[in-house]
Amino acid sequence: MSKLPVVSGKEMVKALAKIGYDFDHQKGSHIILRQKFNPFRRITIPNHKEIAKGTFRSIIKECGLTVDEIINILK
């Protein structure tokens, strides 16, 4: 398993946009993204300078990705 990178909320939003997530709305400091195609998942991303490791891992899991896949998308 690869080491988790340090990622900001905006970087995560850009990475998820590459795989089919669109900005839905923002409530406070949380950005809600919605998947363009079935199963139309909704993902909440904290708009922080650095996403906590546990939160980052949870987001990856909700998207159905692995750590290696998200690292490749972030490049």
N, CA, C and O atoms as a DFTB+ gen file, in Angstrom:
300 C
 N C O
     1  1       0.840      -1.178       0.000
     2  2       0.000       0.000       0.000
     3  2       0.884       1.239       0.000
     4  3       1.894       1.288       0.701
     5  1       0.505       2.228      -0.779
     6  2       1.262       3.461      -0.890
     7  2       0.950       4.410       0.256
     8  3      -0.100       4.329       0.894
     9  1       1.883       5.300       0.493
    10  2       1.708       6.306       1.532
    11  2       0.733       7.369       1.040
    12  3       0.765       7.753      -0.129
    13  1      -0.136       7.844       1.935
    14  2      -1.112       8.864       1.555
    15  2      -0.431      10.207       1.329
    16  3       0.381      10.629       2.152
    17  1      -0.744      10.879       0.237
    18  2      -0.171      12.211      -0.001
    19  2      -0.907      13.272       0.816
    20  3      -2.032      13.049       1.263
    21  1      -0.273      14.412       1.005
    22  2      -0.916      15.553       1.660
    23  2      -1.640      16.327       0.562
    24  3      -1.024      16.764      -0.409
    25  1      -2.957      16.493       0.725
    26  2      -3.783      17.091      -0.322
    27  2      -4.691      18.143       0.289
    28  3      -5.209      17.964       1.391
    29  1      -4.883      19.251      -0.435
    30  2      -5.839      20.271       0.006
    31  2      -7.217      19.929      -0.551
    32  3      -7.355      19.063      -1.414
    33  1      -8.225      20.619      -0.046
    34  2      -9.584      20.391      -0.520
    35  2      -9.739      20.722      -1.995
    36  3     -10.395      19.988      -2.735
    37  1      -9.135      21.827      -2.424
    38  2      -9.246      22.239      -3.826
    39  2      -8.547      21.253      -4.761
    40  3      -9.042      20.982      -5.855
    41  1      -7.401      20.716      -4.339
    42  2      -6.709      19.717      -5.149
    43  2      -7.562      18.456      -5.281
    44  3      -7.604      17.835      -6.343
    45  1      -8.232      18.089      -4.205
    46  2      -9.087      16.893      -4.232
    47  2     -10.271      17.103      -5.168
    48  3     -10.648      16.192      -5.905
    49  1     -10.860      18.297      -5.142
    50  2     -11.986      18.610      -6.031
    51  2     -11.543      18.506      -7.489
    52  3     -12.263      17.946      -8.315
    53  1     -10.365      19.042      -7.811
    54  2      -9.845      18.970      -9.180
    55  2      -9.606      17.526      -9.609
    56  3      -9.911      17.149     -10.740
    57  1      -9.061      16.724      -8.703
    58  2      -8.787      15.317      -9.025
    59  2     -10.080      14.558      -9.274
    60  3     -10.163      13.772     -10.217
    61  1     -11.089      14.783      -8.441
    62  2     -12.352      14.071      -8.613
    63  2     -13.111      14.553      -9.850
    64  3     -13.899      13.802     -10.425
    65  1     -12.876      15.795     -10.258
    66  2     -13.496      16.295     -11.485
    67  2     -12.985      15.519     -12.695
    68  3     -13.713      15.344     -13.673
    69  1     -11.740      15.053     -12.635
    70  2     -11.159      14.274     -13.731
    71  2     -11.854      12.933     -13.919
    72  3     -11.837      12.376     -15.016
    73  1     -12.468      12.406     -12.853
    74  2     -13.100      11.086     -12.952
    75  2     -14.624      11.160     -12.923
    76  3     -15.287      10.152     -12.678
    77  1     -15.188      12.353     -13.172
    78  2     -16.630      12.434     -13.361
    79  2     -17.442      13.034     -12.239
    80  3     -18.653      12.819     -12.192
    81  1     -16.835      13.776     -11.334
    82  2     -17.583      14.448     -10.271
    83  2     -17.689      15.935     -10.596
    84  3     -16.704      16.576     -10.963
    85  1     -18.904      16.474     -10.454
    86  2     -19.157      17.895     -10.692
    87  2     -19.477      18.599      -9.392
    88  3     -19.998      17.995      -8.455
    89  1     -19.158      19.896      -9.342
    90  2     -19.525      20.720      -8.200
    91  2     -21.049      20.790      -8.127
    92  3     -21.700      21.144      -9.111
    93  1     -21.618      20.458      -6.981
    94  2     -23.065      20.541      -6.779
    95  2     -23.394      21.812      -6.010
    96  3     -24.146      22.660      -6.490
    97  1     -22.828      21.941      -4.813
    98  2     -22.995      23.167      -4.036
    99  2     -21.974      23.190      -2.907
   100  3     -21.247      22.222      -2.683
   101  1     -21.935      24.317      -2.201
   102  2     -21.039      24.454      -1.065
   103  2     -21.828      24.966       0.115
   104  3     -22.650      25.873      -0.013
   105  1     -21.566      24.374       1.269
   106  2     -22.244      24.801       2.494
   107  2     -21.158      25.039       3.529
   108  3     -20.574      24.091       4.053
   109  1     -20.888      26.298       3.823
   110  2     -19.797      26.623       4.740
   111  2     -18.468      26.276       4.101
   112  3     -18.170      26.706       2.986
   113  1     -17.667      25.491       4.820
   114  2     -16.356      25.125       4.293
   115  2     -16.349      23.727       3.688
   116  3     -15.287      23.123       3.541
   117  1     -17.519      23.208       3.336
   118  2     -17.598      21.880       2.739
   119  2     -18.165      21.961       1.322
   120  3     -19.219      22.551       1.084
   121  1     -17.436      21.352       0.397
   122  2     -17.827      21.331      -1.009
   123  2     -18.490      19.990      -1.282
   124  3     -17.933      18.939      -0.966
   125  1     -19.674      20.026      -1.868
   126  2     -20.402      18.800      -2.189
   127  2     -20.298      18.561      -3.690
   128  3     -20.673      19.413      -4.496
   129  1     -19.785      17.393      -4.050
   130  2     -19.642      17.000      -5.449
   131  2     -20.640      15.899      -5.749
   132  3     -20.989      15.108      -4.872
   133  1     -21.097      15.852      -6.987
   134  2     -22.042      14.820      -7.405
   135  2     -21.498      14.140      -8.655
   136  3     -20.989      14.800      -9.561
   137  1     -21.610      12.827      -8.696
   138  2     -21.133      12.057      -9.840
   139  2     -22.063      12.271     -11.025
   140  3     -23.283      12.296     -10.859
   141  1     -21.498      12.426     -12.226
   142  2     -22.270      12.714     -13.432
   143  2     -23.092      11.526     -13.914
   144  3     -24.107      11.708     -14.587
   145  1     -22.668      10.320     -13.578
   146  2     -23.311       9.123     -14.102
   147  2     -23.687       8.185     -12.965
   148  3     -23.313       8.399     -11.812
   149  1     -24.429       7.150     -13.309
   150  2     -24.894       6.187     -12.316
   151  2     -23.717       5.601     -11.560
   152  3     -22.764       5.184     -12.219
   153  1     -23.697       5.533     -10.274
   154  2     -24.729       5.593      -9.246
   155  2     -24.966       6.978      -8.646
   156  3     -25.585       7.066      -7.586
   157  1     -24.504       8.068      -9.273
   158  2     -24.765       9.440      -8.841
   159  2     -24.390       9.667      -7.373
   160  3     -25.174      10.216      -6.599
   161  1     -23.187       9.238      -7.007
   162  2     -22.718       9.421      -5.629
   163  2     -22.558      10.897      -5.303
   164  3     -22.276      11.716      -6.177
   165  1     -22.744      11.226      -4.013
   166  2     -22.463      12.569      -3.512
   167  2     -21.312      12.460      -2.531
   168  3     -21.349      11.652      -1.604
   169  1     -20.296      13.273      -2.737
   170  2     -19.095      13.259      -1.910
   171  2     -18.927      14.638      -1.292
   172  3     -19.052      15.651      -1.980
   173  1     -18.645      14.678       0.003
   174  2     -18.397      15.939       0.703
   175  2     -16.902      16.083       0.941
   176  3     -16.263      15.211       1.530
   177  1     -16.353      17.207       0.468
   178  2     -14.929      17.489       0.591
   179  2     -14.758      18.726       1.477
   180  3     -15.318      19.778       1.170
   181  1     -13.993      18.620       2.574
   182  2     -13.732      19.817       3.378
   183  2     -12.777      20.746       2.626
   184  3     -11.746      20.301       2.122
   185  1     -13.112      22.009       2.551
   186  2     -12.286      22.984       1.835
   187  2     -11.221      23.515       2.792
   188  3     -11.260      24.677       3.198
   189  1     -10.273      22.651       3.145
   190  2      -9.204      23.003       4.067
   191  2      -7.867      22.971       3.330
   192  3      -7.759      22.394       2.248
   193  1      -6.851      23.596       3.927
   194  2      -5.521      23.597       3.309
   195  2      -4.939      22.194       3.255
   196  3      -4.188      21.859       2.338
   197  1      -5.288      21.380       4.237
   198  2      -4.787      20.012       4.295
   199  2      -5.904      19.113       4.821
   200  3      -6.421      19.328       5.917
   201  1      -6.269      18.107       4.031
   202  2      -7.314      17.173       4.453
   203  2      -6.676      16.152       5.395
   204  3      -5.619      15.597       5.096
   205  1      -7.327      15.908       6.531
   206  2      -6.826      14.941       7.507
   207  2      -6.734      13.554       6.867
   208  3      -7.505      13.218       5.968
   209  1      -5.781      12.758       7.347
   210  2      -5.526      11.434       6.761
   211  2      -6.762      10.538       6.792
   212  3      -7.074       9.882       5.798
   213  1      -7.466      10.507       7.920
   214  2      -8.665       9.669       8.043
   215  2      -9.775      10.128       7.120
   216  3     -10.464       9.308       6.514
   217  1      -9.950      11.437       7.011
   218  2     -10.959      12.001       6.120
   219  2     -10.612      11.692       4.671
   220  3     -11.484      11.338       3.877
   221  1      -9.344      11.825       4.334
   222  2      -8.870      11.540       2.977
   223  2      -9.134      10.081       2.616
   224  3      -9.621       9.779       1.527
   225  1      -8.811       9.191       3.534
   226  2      -9.030       7.760       3.304
   227  2     -10.526       7.458       3.153
   228  3     -10.910       6.615       2.342
   229  1     -11.367       8.145       3.932
   230  2     -12.818       7.965       3.853
   231  2     -13.362       8.435       2.504
   232  3     -14.234       7.787       1.925
   233  1     -12.855       9.550       2.008
   234  2     -13.278      10.074       0.709
   235  2     -12.908       9.081      -0.400
   236  3     -13.710       8.803      -1.292
   237  1     -11.696       8.558      -0.329
   238  2     -11.247       7.577      -1.318
   239  2     -12.171       6.365      -1.316
   240  3     -12.565       5.873      -2.374
   241  1     -12.514       5.887      -0.124
   242  2     -13.379       4.719       0.013
   243  2     -14.776       4.999      -0.551
   244  3     -15.352       4.155      -1.238
   245  1     -15.318       6.186      -0.257
   246  2     -16.651       6.556      -0.762
   247  2     -16.681       6.610      -2.282
   248  3     -17.696       6.285      -2.898
   249  1     -15.574       7.019      -2.885
   250  2     -15.490       7.105      -4.346
   251  2     -15.279       5.745      -4.995
   252  3     -15.415       5.610      -6.211
   253  1     -14.950       4.746      -4.203
   254  2     -14.699       3.421      -4.755
   255  2     -13.324       3.292      -5.379
   256  3     -13.126       2.489      -6.290
   257  1     -12.366       4.083      -4.892
   258  2     -11.010       4.081      -5.433
   259  2     -10.039       3.468      -4.435
   260  3     -10.372       3.260      -3.268
   261  1      -8.836       3.183      -4.913
   262  2      -7.755       2.752      -4.030
   263  2      -6.779       3.914      -3.873
   264  3      -6.857       4.906      -4.598
   265  1      -5.868       3.780      -2.925
   266  2      -4.869       4.833      -2.697
   267  2      -4.007       5.025      -3.946
   268  3      -3.725       6.158      -4.334
   269  1      -3.593       3.940      -4.568
   270  2      -2.760       4.037      -5.771
   271  2      -3.497       4.739      -6.910
   272  3      -2.903       5.529      -7.644
   273  1      -4.793       4.450      -7.058
   274  2      -5.578       5.096      -8.114
   275  2      -5.675       6.602      -7.886
   276  3      -5.525       7.380      -8.829
   277  1      -5.923       7.017      -6.654
   278  2      -6.055       8.460      -6.392
   279  2      -4.717       9.162      -6.555
   280  3      -4.680      10.312      -6.994
   281  1      -3.621       8.503      -6.216
   282  2      -2.300       9.088      -6.412
   283  2      -2.051       9.325      -7.897
   284  3      -1.528      10.373      -8.275
   285  1      -2.418       8.368      -8.739
   286  2      -2.260       8.532     -10.200
   287  2      -3.144       9.663     -10.732
   288  3      -2.739      10.389     -11.640
   289  1      -4.334       9.813     -10.178
   290  2      -5.244      10.871     -10.623
   291  2      -4.714      12.239     -10.206
   292  3      -4.861      13.212     -10.945
   293  1      -4.097      12.321      -9.024
   294  2      -3.570      13.592      -8.508
   295  2      -2.357      14.096      -9.282
   296  3      -2.035      15.282      -9.209
   297  1      -1.685      13.227     -10.016
   298  2      -0.475      13.629     -10.759
   299  2      -0.803      14.535     -11.913
   300  3       0.096      14.963     -12.637
